[in-house]
């Protein structure tokens, strides 16, 4: 019985230890974190995390910073920046854009929520309204630019991280607007063409668009301050050696923003830009994310020990005698089919299933089209190969409540972690978040088709199981089948980026960045699938769990475009 409890206990330990560590880091030095809600334009409910350092009081107002995440992220994505700003005595409002996280409305509406965020920040009596900074990553840059355009005298300085003035979603920049601008644009930024009209991030200094903002016809000198801080016309360019999403894990990118606000905002607590501790919060929430997976597996094991679910227990019964040519063909198809279809089906999904009253999330729609078309191809190819398939345990009556109870335990753990530590389960951009009521309703629409994908995919996966294989080979085969293709895709694409500064798939950099999440997600799915199959000789419980889990992950973690 102890063995049954081990994974459950390990999951709890990792979640608690990670939560304590993350909480200690983000509240270091007496910082208080508040989960705030406030009404935005048109009555839209806005969400943010408010970081209040000990020095910020009504009697001694402190500088304030509005910090905003990029597209299909959330307020927690800016934790590295927010923690370090707060450690330097700044009050920080880490905003959920409209249609993101816990903020209502549609994505892209109301200036992305930027004007509402700045207005709320300025309303706080512990904020020195004469010293407010704006910081935004990617689309978060357009959010703070919208705030700057709406309230041109309400801030003192701005940092754009991997973002830009002008088209497609911001006002054109000039030598006088926005006020005191720092651009942190990484040398391997995947969005250099969209943002500044250059093929490579490392060439941003030669961008004619950027030169016009800096008031020069020569390449912009990195680190040189153009214009005057006192007059509000200062401009500076920083180019850390990282990628667009890598800004969040770069002490250099974060340090550049710290350096700029130290130069342009008055007040706060002086501290070297290199003095950063935020990474330990990332370690903590990353440990909690691993703990979540362990907790799911442990919960599944414990539930199977109960009389209601015990009939599901059955030793696996593979039918494949050896790895012959058909086996290798099936494995290679499982590895490469998802990545060969990734970009075509994502583009197709954006065209045939735009956000609507029923399917409200654009990115989720693209993933859904990719998933369903891959499921259809898997069925066709499986029929053509005519491989022998095992007889699976098909007890739907028990598999459905078992899957729901397993995922419900994970959701309860996240809710308690949010309550106790004010964290989600994440590492970098891979994050599990709580639902809003609206997102829960949206998830119910997507649940059945995503589950159908996993029913087809995991049935094919377990049909590859070889009789003589032990646990190690079973898990390794599943990881190869589901995750290796994305590892290869990312290695080739980012290898090209590192070598010549340009993605091979620069025609769709957003989908390229999204593919990063597929790698850990598909690896987790492989582990959960094999774990469940080894205990039940069924693909049903694993597929149902993965359908619930992935629908939750995507819907709660991306943007809602239709309301």
ZAMARGU-4260 file (C-alpha; in steps of 0.2 Angstrom, whole numbers, plus 5000, padded with zeros to 4 digits):
<rodrens>
0) 5000/5000/5000 | 5015/5012/5003 | 5020/5010/4985 | 5003/5016/4980 | 5005/5032/4991
5) 5022/5036/4985 | 5018/5046/4970 | 5004/5055/4978 | 5015/5060/4993 | 5029/5065/4981
10) 5017/5076/4971 | 5011/5085/4987 | 5029/5088/4993 | 5034/5095/4977 | 5019/5107/4976
15) 5021/5112/4994 | 5040/5115/4993 | 5039/5124/4977 | 5025/5134/4983 | 5034/5139/4999
20) 5050/5144/4989 | 5040/5154/4976 | 5030/5163/4989 | 5046/5167/4999 | 5055/5174/4983
25) 5040/5185/4977 | 5037/5192/4995 | 5056/5195/4998 | 5059/5210/5008 | 5041/5213/5014
30) 5033/5214/4997 | 5014/5211/4998 | 5005/5203/4983 | 4987/5207/4980 | 4976/5198/4968
35) 4965/5213/4962 | 4950/5215/4951 | 4944/5232/4945 | 4931/5239/4932 | 4938/5244/4915
40) 4930/5252/4900 | 4912/5247/4897 | 4912/5238/4914 | 4924/5224/4908 | 4932/5216/4924
45) 4950/5218/4924 | 4963/5207/4933 | 4980/5210/4940 | 4993/5205/4953 | 4998/5221/4963
50) 5016/5220/4971 | 5017/5232/4985 | 5035/5235/4993 | 5036/5239/5011 | 5042/5257/5007
55) 5026/5261/4998 | 5013/5269/5009 | 5000/5283/5008 | 5013/5294/5018 | 5028/5289/5007
60) 5021/5286/4989 | 5033/5275/4978 | 5036/5275/4960 | 5024/5264/4950 | 5026/5252/4935
65) 5012/5244/4924 | 5020/5228/4918 | 5010/5218/4904 | 5013/5201/4897 | 5012/5196/4878
70) 4999/5187/4868 | 4992/5171/4875 | 5001/5173/4891 | 4995/5180/4908 | 5000/5192/4922
75) 5011/5178/4930 | 5022/5178/4914 | 5029/5195/4920 | 5034/5188/4937 | 5053/5190/4934
80) 5051/5208/4930 | 5038/5212/4943 | 5048/5204/4957 | 5063/5214/4953 | 5054/5230/4951
85) 5046/5228/4968 | 5062/5223/4976 | 5068/5241/4970 | 5054/5249/4979 | 5042/5251/4964
90) 5023/5247/4966 | 5020/5235/4951 | 5003/5231/4943 | 5005/5215/4933 | 4990/5216/4922
95) 4980/5203/4913 | 4976/5210/4896 | 4958/5209/4890 | 4953/5192/4885 | 4968/5184/4894
100) 4970/5176/4911 | 4956/5182/4923 | 4952/5198/4913 | 4935/5199/4904 | 4931/5206/4887
105) 4939/5201/4871 | 4957/5200/4867 | 4963/5216/4858 | 4949/5226/4864 | 4949/5242/4875
110) 4967/5245/4870 | 4972/5228/4877 | 4966/5234/4894 | 4982/5246/4895 | 4973/5262/4898
115) 4962/5254/4911 | 4978/5247/4920 | 4987/5264/4920 | 4971/5273/4927 | 4970/5260/4941
120) 4988/5261/4945 | 4987/5280/4946 | 4972/5279/4958 | 4982/5270/4972 | 4987/5281/4986
125) 5004/5273/4989 | 5009/5277/4971 | 5019/5293/4966 | 5010/5298/4950 | 5024/5309/4945
130) 5035/5293/4943 | 5026/5280/4933 | 5035/5268/4921 | 5027/5257/4908 | 5034/5240/4903
135) 5027/5227/4891 | 5033/5212/4882 | 5027/5209/4864 | 5009/5212/4863 | 5011/5219/4881
140) 5021/5233/4873 | 5006/5238/4862 | 4996/5237/4878 | 5007/5250/4887 | 5008/5260/4871
145) 4989/5261/4871 | 4990/5267/4889 | 5003/5280/4884 | 4993/5286/4869 | 4977/5288/4880
150) 4986/5296/4894 | 5001/5305/4887 | 5006/5314/4903 | 5002/5300/4915 | 5019/5291/4914
155) 5038/5296/4914 | 5047/5281/4905 | 5043/5266/4895 | 5052/5249/4891 | 5047/5239/4876
160) 5052/5221/4877 | 5052/5212/4860 | 5039/5225/4855 | 5038/5240/4843 | 5029/5256/4840
165) 5018/5258/4824 | 5009/5245/4814 | 5000/5233/4816 | 4993/5238/4833 | 5001/5253/4840
170) 5003/5272/4836 | 5018/5277/4826 | 5033/5281/4836 | 5043/5297/4834 | 5058/5307/4842
175) 5046/5313/4855 | 5033/5299/4858 | 5033/5288/4868 | 5042/5297/4882 | 5059/5291/4887
180) 5059/5275/4878 | 5070/5260/4880 | 5069/5246/4868 | 5075/5229/4873 | 5075/5218/4857
185) 5084/5202/4858 | 5097/5197/4845 | 5087/5181/4841 | 5070/5188/4842 | 5058/5178/4831
190) 5047/5193/4827 | 5059/5206/4820 | 5051/5207/4803 | 5034/5210/4811 | 5040/5223/4824
195) 5054/5232/4815 | 5054/5227/4797 | 5071/5218/4798 | 5074/5199/4794 | 5085/5196/4809
200) 5084/5202/4827 | 5102/5206/4827 | 5099/5219/4813 | 5087/5229/4823 | 5099/5244/4824
205) 5098/5246/4805 | 5079/5247/4805 | 5073/5262/4796 | 5058/5262/4807 | 5068/5262/4823
210) 5080/5275/4816 | 5066/5287/4814 | 5061/5284/4832 | 5079/5288/4838 | 5081/5303/4826
215) 5096/5296/4817 | 5099/5290/4799 | 5114/5279/4805 | 5113/5262/4814 | 5107/5265/4831
220) 5121/5262/4844 | 5117/5249/4857 | 5117/5256/4874 | 5119/5275/4869 | 5106/5287/4876
225) 5099/5297/4862 | 5089/5313/4866 | 5086/5320/4884 | 5079/5311/4899 | 5074/5328/4907
230) 5064/5333/4891 | 5056/5315/4890 | 5064/5312/4873 | 5077/5299/4878 | 5079/5283/4868
235) 5091/5268/4871 | 5092/5251/4863 | 5097/5235/4872 | 5100/5219/4863 | 5102/5204/4874
240) 5108/5187/4867 | 5091/5178/4869 | 5075/5175/4859 | 5058/5183/4860 | 5050/5171/4874
245) 5068/5170/4881 | 5066/5188/4887 | 5057/5181/4902 | 5071/5170/4907 | 5085/5182/4904
250) 5094/5191/4918 | 5101/5203/4905 | 5084/5207/4897 | 5077/5210/4915 | 5092/5219/4920
255) 5091/5231/4905 | 5073/5236/4910 | 5079/5239/4928 | 5094/5250/4922 | 5082/5261/4912
260) 5069/5264/4926 | 5084/5267/4938 | 5089/5281/4926 | 5072/5288/4922 | 5061/5286/4938
265) 5064/5295/4955 | 5062/5286/4971 | 5063/5268/4975 | 5077/5258/4983 | 5094/5258/4974
270) 5100/5240/4969 | 5112/5234/4956 | 5103/5228/4940 | 5113/5211/4942 | 5105/5208/4959
275) 5091/5197/4954 | 5082/5182/4963 | 5067/5180/4952 | 5074/5163/4945 | 5071/5154/4961
280) 5052/5158/4960 | 5053/5150/4943 | 5061/5135/4951 | 5048/5134/4964 | 5033/5135/4952
285) 5042/5123/4940 | 5044/5110/4955 | 5025/5113/4958 | 5021/5109/4940 | 5031/5093/4941
290) 5022/5089/4957 | 5006/5091/4949 | 5010/5078/4936 | 5016/5066/4950 | 5000/5070/4960
295) 4989/5065/4945 | 4998/5049/4943 | 4997/5045/4962 | 4978/5050/4963 | 4975/5038/4948
300) 4984/5024/4958 | 4975/5027/4974 | 4958/5028/4965 | 4961/5011/4957 | 4963/5003/4974
305) 4945/5008/4978 | 4932/4995/4976 | 4922/5006/4964 | 4937/5006/4952 | 4946/4990/4956
310) 4938/4981/4941 | 4948/4992/4930 | 4964/4985/4935 | 4972/4973/4922 | 4989/4969/4917
315) 4994/4976/4900 | 4992/4963/4885 | 5003/4969/4870 | 5001/4959/4854 | 5017/4964/4845
320) 5029/4950/4845 | 5044/4961/4838 | 5049/4977/4830 | 5047/4973/4812 | 5046/4984/4797
325) 5028/4988/4800 | 5031/4993/4818 | 5045/5005/4813 | 5034/5012/4799 | 5020/5015/4812
330) 5032/5023/4825 | 5040/5035/4812 | 5023/5040/4806 | 5018/5044/4824 | 5034/5054/4826
335) 5034/5064/4810 | 5016/5066/4805 | 5012/5078/4818 | 5026/5090/4814 | 5024/5088/4795
340) 5006/5094/4797 | 5009/5106/4811 | 5011/5122/4801 | 4999/5118/4786 | 4985/5113/4798
345) 4988/5128/4810 | 4987/5140/4795 | 4971/5130/4789 | 4964/5131/4806 | 4966/5150/4806
350) 4957/5151/4790 | 4942/5138/4792 | 4939/5140/4810 | 4941/5159/4816 | 4934/5164/4833
355) 4915/5163/4834 | 4901/5163/4846 | 4904/5144/4848 | 4922/5142/4846 | 4928/5158/4855
360) 4947/5156/4855 | 4958/5158/4839 | 4974/5148/4845 | 4963/5134/4852 | 4954/5133/4836
365) 4971/5131/4827 | 4976/5117/4839 | 4959/5109/4837 | 4960/5108/4818 | 4978/5101/4819
370) 4972/5088/4832 | 4956/5082/4822 | 4965/5081/4805 | 4979/5071/4813 | 4967/5059/4821
375) 4959/5056/4805 | 4975/5053/4796 | 4980/5041/4810 | 4964/5031/4807 | 4967/5030/4789
380) 4985/5025/4790 | 4982/5013/4804 | 4969/5004/4792 | 4982/5004/4778 | 4995/4996/4789
385) 4983/4983/4795 | 4994/4980/4811 | 4987/4968/4824 | 4978/4978/4838 | 4977/4972/4856
390) 4960/4969/4864 | 4958/4984/4876 | 4948/4985/4892 | 4934/4996/4887 | 4925/4999/4903
395) 4918/5017/4900 | 4907/5017/4915 | 4921/5017/4927 | 4934/5025/4916 | 4925/5042/4914
400) 4922/5045/4933 | 4940/5039/4936 | 4947/5052/4924 | 4936/5066/4931 | 4941/5062/4949
405) 4959/5061/4944 | 4960/5078/4936 | 4948/5086/4949 | 4961/5082/4962 | 4974/5091/4952
410) 4963/5106/4950 | 4960/5106/4969 | 4978/5107/4972 | 4980/5121/4960 | 4966/5131/4968
415) 4974/5128/4986 | 4991/5134/4979 | 4983/5149/4972 | 4975/5153/4989 | 4990/5149/5000
420) 5004/5155/4989 | 4997/5166/4975 | 5005/5155/4961 | 5000/5145/4946 | 5009/5129/4941
425) 5022/5135/4928 | 5039/5135/4921 | 5042/5149/4909 | 5027/5149/4897 | 5021/5132/4901
430) 5008/5135/4914 | 4992/5128/4922 | 4980/5141/4927 | 4963/5141/4936 | 4947/5144/4925
435) 4936/5159/4925 | 4918/5154/4925 | 4917/5159/4907 | 4933/5149/4902 | 4925/5134/4910
440) 4910/5136/4899 | 4921/5138/4884 | 4931/5122/4889 | 4915/5111/4888 | 4914/5115/4870
445) 4932/5110/4866 | 4932/5095/4877 | 4924/5082/4866 | 4934/5085/4851 | 4951/5085/4860
450) 4946/5069/4869 | 4942/5061/4852 | 4960/5065/4847 | 4967/5057/4862 | 4956/5042/4860
455) 4962/5039/4843 | 4981/5044/4846 | 4983/5033/4862 | 4974/5018/4855 | 4987/5019/4841
460) 5001/5022/4853 | 4997/5007/4864 | 4995/4996/4849 | 5014/4998/4846 | 5018/4990/4863
465) 5030/4975/4861 | 5027/4959/4872 | 5045/4958/4878 | 5047/4977/4883 | 5049/4982/4901
470) 5043/4998/4908 | 5058/5008/4903 | 5056/5004/4884 | 5037/5006/4885 | 5039/5024/4892
475) 5054/5028/4880 | 5043/5022/4865 | 5029/5033/4870 | 5040/5048/4873 | 5048/5045/4856
480) 5031/5043/4847 | 5023/5059/4855 | 5037/5071/4859 | 5052/5067/4848 | 5045/5075/4833
485) 5043/5091/4841 | 5060/5090/4848 | 5067/5088/4831 | 5057/5102/4824 | 5062/5114/4837
490) 5080/5109/4836 | 5081/5111/4817 | 5071/5128/4818 | 5081/5135/4832 | 5097/5128/4826
495) 5094/5139/4810 | 5090/5154/4821 | 5106/5152/4831 | 5117/5150/4815 | 5110/5163/4804
500) 5098/5173/4815 | 5082/5168/4806 | 5069/5154/4808 | 5066/5142/4794 | 5048/5145/4798
505) 5049/5164/4799 | 5033/5164/4789 | 5023/5160/4805 | 5034/5164/4820 | 5019/5163/4832
510) 5016/5145/4828 | 5034/5142/4830 | 5034/5149/4848 | 5018/5139/4852 | 5027/5123/4847
515) 5039/5125/4862 | 5024/5121/4873 | 5020/5105/4863 | 5036/5097/4868 | 5034/5096/4887
520) 5015/5094/4885 | 5017/5079/4874 | 5030/5072/4885 | 5018/5073/4900 | 5004/5065/4890
525) 5016/5050/4885 | 5020/5047/4903 | 5002/5048/4909 | 4996/5037/4895 | 5008/5023/4898
530) 5006/5024/4917 | 4987/5022/4915 | 4988/5009/4902 | 5000/4998/4912 | 4988/4997/4926
535) 4972/4995/4916 | 4976/4988/4899 | 4965/5002/4892 | 4968/5017/4882 | 4952/5025/4889
540) 4957/5032/4906 | 4973/5039/4899 | 4964/5047/4884 | 4950/5054/4895 | 4963/5061/4908
545) 4973/5069/4893 | 4957/5076/4885 | 4952/5085/4901 | 4970/5091/4905 | 4974/5098/4888
550) 4957/5106/4886 | 4960/5114/4903 | 4978/5119/4899 | 4974/5127/4882 | 4958/5136/4886
555) 4963/5143/4903 | 4980/5148/4896 | 4976/5157/4880 | 4966/5171/4873 | 4948/5173/4871
560) 4944/5183/4855 | 4924/5181/4855 | 4913/5186/4869
</rodrens>
